[in-house]
Amino acid sequence: MISALISFLGGSVFRMLWGEISSFLTKRQDHAQEMDRLRLQGEIDANQHARNLESIRVQAELGVKTIQVQAEANISELESTAWLEAVKSTTKTIGIAWVDAWNATIRPGVATWAIVMMTLGELRLMTLSENTLSIASVALGIYLADRNLMKRGK
């Protein structure tokens, strides 16, 4: 009878112990897998966050650069328009004969003066100051731009 009792307890205890050990090992393995999964998910989330931040930074920089380029383009367009209007205004007649005659002769006269001054300066027959050279260049530029724009009907 004792052997039957030992067999009964031995079989039951063995199954119970094996079940507990097996359950413990399975839970330990599941826990390790869950920890690895959480660690990997954390790395993926951190990398995704870094990519999102970089994307936002680049988009912000591009937005600022786009605004800067648009502002520079607008300023350039305004300067071009102002220059064109200044050149156009040099050819307008106002209806007073002597003023219109003066305006008709002053532009070619100033352009001729500019060409003479620049030629004398290049031939080293006279020394031109930076200011005089700038004024001659502007006068010649207005005259030539005016002639060119009139040819194109503008």
Number of C-alpha atoms within 10 A of each C-alpha: 6 7 9 9 10 12 12 12 12 13 12 12 13 12 12 12 12 12 12 12 12 12 12 12 12 12 12 12 12 12 12 12 12 12 12 12 12 12 12 12 12 12 12 12 12 12 12 12 12 12 12 12 12 12 12 12 12 12 12 12 12 12 12 12 12 12 12 12 12 12 12 12 12 12 12 12 12 12 12 12 12 12 14 16 11 13 19 16 11 15 15 11 13 9 8 8 10 9 12 15 11 11 17 15 11 13 19 15 15 17 20 16 15 22 16 13 19 19 13 14 15 12 10 10 10 12 14 16 10 9 9 14 16 13 14 22 16 14 21 20 15 21 20 16 16 20 14 12 14 12 9 7 7 9
